Each structure stands twice: as structure tokens, then as C-alpha cells.
């Protein structure tokens, strides 16, 4: 019974998964998607959900800095509904403002080259989204 974290982009979805106890998040992979073709990697997400026995999903919710909802947040709301209908698991939106910037900072501090950062940034952002959610859950 694990939680999956997702960072939805226009070209990729970063995926992270919790440990069985729900304490830590680990980056899993980045799935290539095609938003224009409505290809959101559902087959691969199904495989991950089944393989890791995922019971809930946390989806990054990119609000504007002033707290308003823009086009990317609306895309996340729509994707949330699609995930819930397709996989029958609860999906929680998690405020991800500055998460990608924080992920980039972690990777730069770890001296990861620019090309490699591009390959793993969404997975790292999904990890930060999921870890924030897990930390919040542990305080409830």
C-alpha cells in the first residue's frame, strides 16, 4: 500500500513512489507523454500502480504565485479526474509552487550536468511533491 507522486508536464510525467510505510519518497521514472495527442502514459501508470500496490496518488497542482488557478493548474484538475475515473484510487492535488525550481537547485548542488538534469528534473519534482505530502500526513 504505497502512495504515488506525479508531476504533470506538457511532455513528461515525473513519477515517484513512497516506501511501504509511507515515510519516504523515491523518484521512479519519467514517462514521455503527448498532450496534443491525449497520450498521458496511462498504460505505464497502470503497470506502476499494480506493481507497487498504489492506494493513492498525489498530483502536483501548479498554482500561480498569487494563489490563482492558471491553465496548468486547470490541466492538473482535469488529469486528476481522469486518473480517479481510470484507476479508481483517490487523487490528491498538492500545491507544487516552486517545486521544479527546488528540484533544479538540488540537482545543481549535487553537481548534476545540465543534460542529465533535464532528464531527471520531473522525477525529482515528483519526489519533492510526494515527500511534502507524506510529511504533512505524518503530522495529522
Phi and psi in degrees as a GROMACS rama.xvg file:
@    title "Ramachandran Plot"
@    xaxis  label "Phi"
@    yaxis  label "Psi"
@TYPE xy
-120.127  165.533  UNK-2
-110.018  137.986  UNK-3
-107.422  137.323  UNK-4
-108.829  138.118  UNK-5
-129.051  138.33  UNK-6
-117.76  103.718  UNK-7
-84.0585  122.746  UNK-8
-115.445  -170.112  UNK-9
-86.9425  -21.435  UNK-10
-121.3  -18.1629  UNK-11
-144.901  161.676  UNK-12
-123.077  120.117  UNK-13
-80.1306  138.066  UNK-14
-124.815  133.237  UNK-15
-131.518  159.018  UNK-16
-137.129  146.069  UNK-17
-85.9082  163.532  UNK-18
-74.072  172.359  UNK-19
-63.0593  -27.6879  UNK-20
-84.5873  -12.7854  UNK-21
77.1103  30.026  UNK-22
-100.75  -38.1958  UNK-23
-128.061  152.739  UNK-24
-110.185  138.204  UNK-25
-126.331  135.483  UNK-26
-66.096  137.111  UNK-27
-108.512  -57.4715  UNK-28
-168.39  173.9  UNK-29
-119.628  126.263  UNK-30
-102.214  126.966  UNK-31
-75.3534  136.126  UNK-32
-130.557  168.931  UNK-33
-133.315  95.0599  UNK-34
-59.2518  -39.4713  UNK-35
-64.137  -34.7842  UNK-36
-90.7569  3.29664  UNK-37
59.9033  32.3728  UNK-38
-101.149  102.77  UNK-39
-109.735  22.6928  UNK-40
67.7508  29.2601  UNK-41
-61.9279  -35.3291  UNK-42
-62.7137  -46.6165  UNK-43
-67.5134  -40.3588  UNK-44
-60.7569  -40.7687  UNK-45
-59.1166  -43.3361  UNK-46
-61.2797  -43.581  UNK-47
-65.7337  -44.1661  UNK-48
-59.5182  -44.968  UNK-49
-68.7652  -46.1344  UNK-50
-62.1344  -40.0901  UNK-51
-101.096  5.11539  UNK-52
52.5947  52.8315  UNK-53
-71.5287  130.047  UNK-54
-111.633  -10.8003  UNK-55
-156.91  157.434  UNK-56
-126.293  139.539  UNK-57
-113.698  123.637  UNK-58
-115.169  128.464  UNK-59
-58.33  137.781  UNK-60
-122.94  95.0375  UNK-61
-81.6115  78.3162  UNK-62
-67.6296  157.328  UNK-63
-68.5077  161.183  UNK-64
-59.9144  -27.347  UNK-65
-88.3267  7.18923  UNK-66
89.9412  -2.95851  UNK-67
-80.3192  166.047  UNK-68
-100.899  121.859  UNK-69
-107.41  -170.546  UNK-70
-59.9725  -37.9592  UNK-71
-70.2931  -37.0908  UNK-72
-66.9187  -38.2329  UNK-73
-63.2486  -37.5272  UNK-74
-63.9758  -38.5767  UNK-75
-66.042  -40.2696  UNK-76
-60.6189  -43.6957  UNK-77
-65.579  -42.6137  UNK-78
-65.3834  -36.7821  UNK-79
-57.2774  -49.4656  UNK-80
-60.7305  -41.5664  UNK-81
-63.3528  -44.2021  UNK-82
-61.3452  -45.9677  UNK-83
-62.6218  -42.6459  UNK-84
-67.3741  -39.7465  UNK-85
-75.9394  -42.843  UNK-86
-107.84  -9.34336  UNK-87
56.9718  39.2763  UNK-88
-126.525  149.974  UNK-89
-67.5736  140.935  UNK-90
-121.761  127.284  UNK-91
-108.991  131.977  UNK-92
-83.5353  134.118  UNK-93
-124.994  123.058  UNK-94
-55.8523  116.499  UNK-95
-111.609  20.1952  UNK-96
-53.6285  130.34  UNK-97
71.1707  4.34384  UNK-98
-63.1836  -44.7436  UNK-99
-64.8987  -37.4391  UNK-100
-65.0627  -40.223  UNK-101
-64.958  -40.7746  UNK-102
-62.7775  -42.9412  UNK-103
-61.386  -41.9398  UNK-104
-62.343  -42.9218  UNK-105
-60.1927  -45.0843  UNK-106
-68.357  -38.1112  UNK-107
-65.1932  -44.5261  UNK-108
-62.0278  -29.3953  UNK-109
-85.1587  5.76079  UNK-110
62.6224  37.1602  UNK-111
-82.4099  130.688  UNK-112
-62.4892  153.851  UNK-113
-54.139  -45.7615  UNK-114
-61.7417  -44.3231  UNK-115
-67.8807  -38.4218  UNK-116
-58.2355  -43.0297  UNK-117
-59.9649  -36.026  UNK-118
-73.6976  -26.5414  UNK-119
-117.503  -1.6114  UNK-120
-60.2103  -41.0056  UNK-121
-69.8315  -37.6718  UNK-122
-64.0514  -41.3248  UNK-123
-66.4825  -40.8495  UNK-124
-63.029  -41.2024  UNK-125
-61.4314  -37.6363  UNK-126
-64.4445  -43.3192  UNK-127
-67.2462  -38.6273  UNK-128
-61.1484  -49.8089  UNK-129
-64.6687  -42.9652  UNK-130
-63.7577  -39.2618  UNK-131
-60.2393  -43.2047  UNK-132
-63.9755  -45.6982  UNK-133
-62.9314  -41.7034  UNK-134
-62.1634  -41.4599  UNK-135
-65.2209  -42.9548  UNK-136
-60.1285  -38.2354  UNK-137
-69.2345  -18.7151  UNK-138
-90.9637  -8.36847  UNK-139
